[in-house]
Amino acid sequence: MPKDLVGIKELAKEDIELILGTALSFKDVLKRDIKKVPALRGKTVVNLFFEPSTRTKTSFELAEKRLSTDVLNFSVPTSSVVKGESLFDTIKTIEAYGVDYIVIRHSSSGVPHFIARNVGASVINAGDGINEHPTQALLDAFSIIEKKGALDGLRIAIIGDIYHSRVAKSNIYLLSKFGANVRLMGPPTLIPSMEDYGVEVFYDMDKGIKDVDVVMMLRIQIERQGKSFFPSTREYFKYWGLDMKRLGLAHKDAIVMHPGPMNRGIEISSEVADSPQSVILEQVTNGIAVRMAVMYLLTGEKR
Ligand code: CP
């Protein structure tokens, strides 16, 4: 395993398999009465979130506590970042405390890679700009395998704002390494060129979703869209939203995924989000075990 987890693109298939296998053991731990192991006792982690987060931040924090690490949550709005301190100086200050892990979310692509080159601690990317969100793709893969047994040969639709989605990028890199048939669909303005990864592109959702085994919906990322990429949210739902009628075109046992936070009524109907085919909350549960596995396996210089 490498020192850092900055992206799925850089991660070997064998390392992904190791993480997913280790996560399975940690999932068993999380079913016990006492959900804590001393695996990383004495280690320290700092969670540095420069962008809002509900799931990823709480999931990392729980994973860290379940592994018995000391946890430091860095609050950007009340830190010297607002006085103009550079990212480099902030990171070097934190490193001087002797931390073992830095979990970072930042609005700029490449920030985790920059930090990883400059510190001895293990750096984990919790989402960088429109680049990658590797632990989300790992927990998605874990959740798919749990339901479908394997990734190889599965038909997986990734639908929506692919251009701005770091979740989509990490999933495309991971699923293509494992031989899944990935279909991208969404407005042409929101689909980047990803042909190198063997994906198929559909501009008609009714055609693209036909017979798929997994439907992965994406959040419309209004906050990253400097201009309007589609006429209105009502029109977006009409062409790219997942309702029960459209879900009926997928395989009858298809599962529905969404990384959250969801825009109900814009990319997904409440009926679908809360249906028996939805595994959205199971994704959240699995995130803890997967993040425990990542932290346990990374090989920082201090360990
Ligand atoms: N999936 C995800 O990254 O959600 P948050 O933004 O709530 O962390």
Boltz pocket constraint, residues with backbone or C-beta under 6 A from the ligand:
constraints:
  - pocket:
      binder: B
      contacts: [[A, 52], [A, 53], [A, 54], [A, 55], [A, 56], [A, 57], [A, 126], [A, 127], [A, 133], [A, 136], [A, 259], [A, 260], [A, 261]]
      max_distance: 6.0
